[in-house]
Amino acid sequence: MRGPPWAWRRRRRGAGRPCKPRYLWFAPSGRVVFRPLDEEGRPLEGQSVRLEPDELEALRLVYLEGLTQSEAAERMGVSRGTLWRMLESGRRKIIEALVELRPLELVPPSEASRDAP
């Protein structure tokens, strides 16, 4: 989905400061899973690696749109350090899925906020 930004935040349980909302311009319309295939073309099973909506948006803005980290952080409404941590986490998850031949799951924001710890 594309259009005007909307705010998404992780749900936090317990004491502490609530998470700051992140403004997303893109999110998958439903749950999307990329599954690796074996030599015969059958999907491999395994525990999937979940890519959160804010990590996907950070990766999209920096690597697909070509924005600098400062520009992307401003667009998402977070600090540059927070954006850097989202990029680092997203890259690590993608590499983990590729190297360990695990499914990569893109979670829509509506389900991510429901499932968040």
Residue, then its C-alpha position, 0 to 999 in steps of 0.5 A: m500500500r502506498g499513500p500518506p504516511w501513517a504511524w505505527r509503534r511496537r506495543r510495549r508491555g510493562a513499565g517504561r517509556p512507550c515506543k515512539p511511533r514510526y511513520l510508514w509509507f509502505a507496508p505489505s497488504g498481507r502476510v508475505v513469506f519468502r521460502p527457499l527451495d531445495e534442488e528439486g524446487r520444493p519449499l524448505e520448512g523451518q522457523s521463519v525470520r520475521l522482518e518488522p514493518d519499521e525495519l522494512e520501511a527503513l531498508r526501503l527508504v535507504y536502499l531502494e529510494g536512495l535516501t541518506q540515513s538522515e533523510a530517511a530518519e526524518r521521513m520516519g520521524v525517528s532519530r538517525g541512530t534509531l534508523w541505523r539500528m533498524l537498518e542493522s537489525g533488518r540486514r541481519k535478519i535478511i542475511e540470517a534467512l539467506v545463510e540458514l535457508r530459513p523463510l523470511e516473513l514480512v509482517p503487516p503492521s496490523e499483525a506486528s503490533r498485535d504479536a509484539p512482545 
